[in-house]
Each structure stands twice: as structure tokens, then as C-alpha cells.
């Protein structure tokens, strides 16, 4: 019986240590606060991305317009 008590004692000690470390319990899932924080971070990143894409699109449009003006200017000068 002594060996049985020792094994049980060792087992309960290891369980106790694991619980203190947070490793012995099963994860119940995410809390509402954690989900809201993750969603807000994702929304913030998307808004930053959309703003930078808008700027890039405007720059590309301006570059295309400038390139068109440069190519069309000599043809107008020749025709005139």
C-alpha cells in the first residue's frame, strides 16, 4: 500500500505543478474580449491597407496621365 500512496502522491504533485503552470487544464476557447481585440486589430490593419492602396492608385493614375501627355505633345507639335 505504501507504493500506491507514493504513486498517488507523485501524481497529485505533478498535476498540481501542471495546473500552476496552466498546462493541466483544457482550453475552453476564446473570451469575447479576446475576439473583439483581434477583430479591432484586423479592422485597423485593413483600414491602413486601403488608405495606402488608394494613394498608390492615385499615383498610378497621375503617372499614366503624365506619360500620356508626354507622348501626345510631340504629335500635336508636328501636326501644327
N, C-alpha and C positions, 0 to 999 in steps of 0.2 A: 504493500500500500504506500510505502514511502516513495517508491519510484513514481507511482501515479500522481502523488501530490506534487512532486518536484516537476514533473512534466506539465502539470496544470499550472503551476506557479510560473514556470518559464513561459508558457503560452500566454498567460494573462499579462505578464510583464511585456512581452513583445507586442501584444495587442494594444496595451496601454501606451507604449512608445510610438506605435504607428498612429494612434489616434491623436497624440500630441503633435505629431508632425503633419497631420491631415492626410495621411496615406491610407489609413484603415477604413475610412468611411467612403461610401459610394457618393458620387457626384449626383446631385438632384437635378441639375440643369442650370440655366442662366436665370438670374433675377431680372425683374423688369427694369431696374435701374441700369444694369449692365447692358441690356439690349438697347435701351434708349441712348446710352452713351455711345455705343457702337454706331447706331443709326445717325446720330448727330455728327459724328466724325466723318462718316461716309458722305453725308449731305454737304458738309463743309468742303471736303475734297472735290466733290462733283462741281460745286459752285466755282471753286478756284479753276478747275479744268475748263469749264465752259467759258469763263471770262478770258482765259488765255487763248482758247480756240477762237473766240470772237475777234480778239486783237490780231491773231495770225491771219484770219480770213480777211480782215480789213487791209492788212499789209499786203497780202497777195493780190487783192483787188487793185490797190494803188499801184503796185508794181506792174501788173498787167496793163493798166491804163497808161502808165508812163511808157512802157515798152511799145504799146500801140501808137502813141503819139510820136515816138522817135522814128518808127518805121513809116508812118504815113506822112511825116513832114517833108522828107526829100521828094516824094512823088508829087506832092502839091507844088513844090517849088519848081520842079521840072515842067509841069503842065502849065504853070502860069507864065 
